[in-house]
Amino acid sequence: MKNLADSEKQVGDAHVNSKHVCLCLSIHQPIRLNRAFPYERAKRMAEGASLMDRYFDDKLNQEVFTKFLKKCYNPTLNALLEMINSTEESEKPFKLSLCLSGLFVEQAIKYNPELIELLRKLVSTKHVEILGGNYYHSLASVYPGDMMEFIEQVRQHRELMKKLFGMEPNVFENTGLIYNDSVAKAVERVGYEGILTEEVDYVLEWKSPNYVYSSPGDKGLKLLFRHHRLSDDIRFRFSNNTWDEFPLTAEKFCNWLAATPGDVISIALEIETFGEYNSEDTGIFEFLKYLPIEIAKRDNLRWSMPTEIIRNVQTTGTIIVPEVRTISWADNKDMSLWLENSMQRISFDKILNLAPYIKEINDAGITKIWRLFQQSDHPLYMSTKESVDLTQPYYSHYSSPAEAFAVFNSAYTDFEGKVATIVQRIRKSKIQQTSTGSYS
């Protein structure tokens, strides 16, 4: 993200013992498959529906988006704007970063354009940094091969952020904080300086997540690690009245921050933490609004954005994460939430198998449909893990993982047939052109 010079100077001039509190909120809303597709297939063929209308449920998408808009997006973003405006002249102004998936942005533009204007207003304060991401919130970063599909989705997202906000992001946040050394190299190729990922004990070993590290290589991408316990104290435990620290107040939380050693504490959450996972009547918005007040009382804490941190805080070592040890913030901190059972693996392989034909067709509309099938939400709904990510019920509209797989498989198989027909037509046309040319 550009135009951070003033903020960076402020961070650079900060007291040497100041810890940087880095709040990162991610916002994604999937484009859901039509749950009735297997039963309405013949009807939709007869009606001549577009491929988007054929496979995806626009009515449901709008209903869910509107629900989240009322309960979560509007109240949270307005609260953040109020917190920024009320502290911007203080010694410790409130700051944060946002990572918006391309699919969330598409739906916001379609269903509530005023939300985009609210986001622009937040960014215009210069106290909100927009992070880079994966446009389709897909698992493309773990596809085997040259990473080009992932890179294309990352570039598409970066271009969208530049178009919306007039600046290019500098720090990247992958789907589910998925990370390995290959992801770092690919993200660096696109032009990023840093990446946010998950604190994982078997990766960091004795090292603390509260410092800036770098990826392998001559230049090396700067690495920020999400503090999973402090983040999940808000995300999962805030409303849990059986938790031994219940109730969680802003004062108590900031005491924990102040007592935590290190240079930086990254608190990364989905925006649904506010208003959805923790409803308004739990006091979650009051907790959020009091955080800047409590931070201001503590000499060793200050708010900072990711780019400010990676440009002003020295790295303390290199972290190596080979592909076989890929990490994420989900469940067991690996890829098992998305790729453990046979339903998920079959769906993943079907996505990969179609890739060369999608490239052969080279049509923007067909490519988009294929990438919508890549959304990480689809395999998430198919997960059968007992300790499955607790946010799944908020997103899934299926009765079971088996139904999620049945709907995906039915729709995708139909799409494969469409792709095969187009490929045959293209190849036939090329043969005819070659044949005509040989006799001319």
WOPEKA-V244630 format. One record per helix or strand of 2 or more residues. SS is the DSSP state (H for helix, E for strand). FROM is the first residue (numbers start at 1). LEN is the number of residues. If there is no record, write none. Layout:
SS;FROM;LEN, SS;FROM;LEN
This chain:
H;5;8, E;19;9, H;37;11, H;51;5, H;58;30, E;96;5, H;102;10, H;113;12, E;128;3, H;140;3, H;148;18, E;171;3, H;175;3, H;181;10, E;194;5, H;201;4, E;212;3, E;222;5, H;228;8, H;250;10, E;264;7, H;271;3, H;280;3, H;284;13, E;301;3, H;306;7, E;315;4, H;323;3, H;336;4, H;342;20, H;364;9, H;376;6, H;392;4, H;401;39
